[in-house]
């Protein structure tokens, strides 16, 4: 049995806690392999998911879009990647975008083949979620965590479920339908609600104060509060703000917490960006420091509810900025060789 440095420290010094889940979202991997990309760890060529697992990853986050094209993260693509993850010994966190393409705070398009009325979408999202969860179970890869939506701060399935247009009730109904569909297929699946900007205590509290509506979405419908926490997009995204925000919602709702998206630069620069946590270098060592700081925050969340961290797309060669203004946020170089920060999955989570 392999012990990470952080877990060993947790044994020797009980105040240093090892998180339960050490995660990576490497959803792009099969597409990258199909384009000819390969990876090396210590000079030896290996599959990137195996490298991640060898370095401590025990939770694979896999996005699934409603597209039927494997290049666009179809269900069949997700099932194939999940088979590999489970064979390596990982648990699964399946991230449902409920869209044919990216869903995030600025984009939440209804799938092209789905209805566009609230009643029709409630039926569709129940059936789709139930069928998808059943498909993962049927191939021997049951889902541990299921995200019903991706960064849904302003809702999903716009404009029907868009909070700024329709208020909270349509979204509350849709989340209830999605959760019911998941549980109809697998009573043990843990349902997660995912918001961007986990550090924004006012925004997070406002969402949860309004999303629970009698006869619609309730606290019993889900298990985990999932958050993105990036240093690129707002200088207020500090560790202190994150801890305050998380402790506020944990005190009120008692849910477990996962940070399901984060990154830090390994090299280069971040033009026009003030990174939210000062004093951390843009190096592999800085990547470890950033993630270790999140681990410290989660270890300080009350009641032991801080459960894990997921690093977003650590091996996406050809897209090293990962949507940010920073040059490179990967834990591999352009040739697929692992950087020293590959250790963050074991040592800093």
ChimeraX attribute file (.defattr): number of C-alpha atoms within 10 A of each C-alpha:
attribute: neighborCount
match mode: 1-to-1
recipient: residues
	/A:1	3
	/A:2	9
	/A:3	11
	/A:4	19
	/A:5	15
	/A:6	22
	/A:7	21
	/A:8	15
	/A:9	16
	/A:10	15
	/A:11	12
	/A:12	10
	/A:13	11
	/A:14	11
	/A:15	12
	/A:16	17
	/A:17	20
	/A:18	26
	/A:19	22
	/A:20	14
	/A:21	21
	/A:22	26
	/A:23	30
	/A:24	28
	/A:25	24
	/A:26	22
	/A:27	23
	/A:28	20
	/A:29	20
	/A:30	20
	/A:31	16
	/A:32	16
	/A:33	13
	/A:34	10
	/A:35	9
	/A:36	8
	/A:37	19
	/A:38	17
	/A:39	22
	/A:40	18
	/A:41	19
	/A:42	9
	/A:43	9
	/A:44	8
	/A:45	13
	/A:46	13
	/A:47	14
	/A:48	24
	/A:49	23
	/A:50	15
	/A:51	17
	/A:52	26
	/A:53	21
	/A:54	17
	/A:55	18
	/A:56	23
	/A:57	26
	/A:58	23
	/A:59	26
	/A:60	29
	/A:61	30
	/A:62	23
	/A:63	23
	/A:64	26
	/A:65	23
	/A:66	21
	/A:67	18
	/A:68	13
	/A:69	13
	/A:70	15
	/A:71	13
	/A:72	18
	/A:73	24
	/A:74	17
	/A:75	21
	/A:76	15
	/A:77	22
	/A:78	21
	/A:79	21
	/A:80	13
	/A:81	20
	/A:82	27
	/A:83	17
	/A:84	15
	/A:85	23
	/A:86	18
	/A:87	12
	/A:88	16
	/A:89	14
	/A:90	24
	/A:91	22
	/A:92	23
	/A:93	27
	/A:94	26
	/A:95	23
	/A:96	20
	/A:97	26
	/A:98	25
	/A:99	24
	/A:100	21
	/A:101	18
	/A:102	18
	/A:103	21
	/A:104	19
	/A:105	16
	/A:106	11
	/A:107	18
	/A:108	26
	/A:109	21
	/A:110	23
	/A:111	18
	/A:112	11
	/A:113	10
	/A:114	15
	/A:115	14
	/A:116	15
	/A:117	11
	/A:118	17
	/A:119	12
	/A:120	11
	/A:121	21
	/A:122	19
	/A:123	15
	/A:124	18
	/A:125	24
	/A:126	21
	/A:127	18
	/A:128	16
	/A:129	24
	/A:130	21
	/A:131	16
	/A:132	20
	/A:133	22
	/A:134	20
	/A:135	18
	/A:136	23
	/A:137	15
	/A:138	10
	/A:139	12
	/A:140	12
	/A:141	21
	/A:142	21
	/A:143	24
	/A:144	16
	/A:145	20
	/A:146	26
	/A:147	25
	/A:148	27
	/A:149	24
	/A:150	28
	/A:151	24
	/A:152	25
	/A:153	22
	/A:154	22
	/A:155	31
	/A:156	29
	/A:157	26
	/A:158	20
	/A:159	18
	/A:160	20
	/A:161	28
	/A:162	21
	/A:163	21
	/A:164	11
	/A:165	12
	/A:166	14
	/A:167	16
	/A:168	19
	/A:169	19
	/A:170	25
	/A:171	27
	/A:172	23
	/A:173	23
	/A:174	27
	/A:175	28
	/A:176	25
	/A:177	25
	/A:178	27
	/A:179	27
	/A:180	22
	/A:181	24
	/A:182	29
	/A:183	21
	/A:184	18
	/A:185	19
	/A:186	18
	/A:187	10
	/A:188	13
	/A:189	20
	/A:190	19
	/A:191	25
	/A:192	27
	/A:193	20
	/A:194	25
	/A:195	25
	/A:196	23
	/A:197	23
	/A:198	24
	/A:199	24
	/A:200	20
	/A:201	19
	/A:202	11
	/A:203	16
	/A:204	20
	/A:205	15
	/A:206	12
	/A:207	18
	/A:208	14
	/A:209	12
	/A:210	12
	/A:211	22
	/A:212	20
	/A:213	15
	/A:214	9
	/A:215	9
	/A:216	17
	/A:217	23
	/A:218	15
	/A:219	13
	/A:220	8
	/A:221	20
	/A:222	22
	/A:223	18
	/A:224	21
	/A:225	25
	/A:226	25
	/A:227	27
	/A:228	22
	/A:229	24
	/A:230	23
	/A:231	23
	/A:232	22
	/A:233	15
	/A:234	15
	/A:235	14
	/A:236	17
	/A:237	20
	/A:238	20
	/A:239	21
	/A:240	12
	/A:241	15
	/A:242	23
	/A:243	21
	/A:244	16
	/A:245	21
	/A:246	28
	/A:247	22
	/A:248	18
	/A:249	19
	/A:250	19
	/A:251	12
	/A:252	11
	/A:253	12
	/A:254	17
	/A:255	20
	/A:256	20
	/A:257	24
	/A:258	22
	/A:259	25
	/A:260	25
	/A:261	21
	/A:262	23
	/A:263	25
	/A:264	30
	/A:265	29
	/A:266	26
	/A:267	18
	/A:268	13
	/A:269	13
	/A:270	17
	/A:271	10
	/A:272	9
	/A:273	15
	/A:274	14
	/A:275	21
	/A:276	17
	/A:277	16
	/A:278	10
	/A:279	9
	/A:280	16
	/A:281	16
	/A:282	19
	/A:283	20
	/A:284	23
	/A:285	17
	/A:286	18
	/A:287	27
	/A:288	23
	/A:289	19
	/A:290	22
	/A:291	22
	/A:292	19
	/A:293	17
	/A:294	23
	/A:295	24
	/A:296	20
	/A:297	19
	/A:298	28
	/A:299	21
	/A:300	18
	/A:301	22
	/A:302	15
	/A:303	13
	/A:304	14
	/A:305	21
	/A:306	27
	/A:307	20
	/A:308	23
	/A:309	31
	/A:310	28
	/A:311	26
	/A:312	23
	/A:313	23
	/A:314	26
	/A:315	30
	/A:316	24
	/A:317	23
	/A:318	12
	/A:319	15
	/A:320	22
	/A:321	19
	/A:322	20
	/A:323	10
	/A:324	20
	/A:325	14
	/A:326	22
	/A:327	19
	/A:328	27
	/A:329	30
	/A:330	30
	/A:331	29
	/A:332	25
	/A:333	19
	/A:334	17
	/A:335	12
	/A:336	19
	/A:337	19
	/A:338	23
	/A:339	18
	/A:340	16
	/A:341	21
	/A:342	22
	/A:343	22
	/A:344	26
	/A:345	27
	/A:346	24
	/A:347	22
	/A:348	25
	/A:349	31
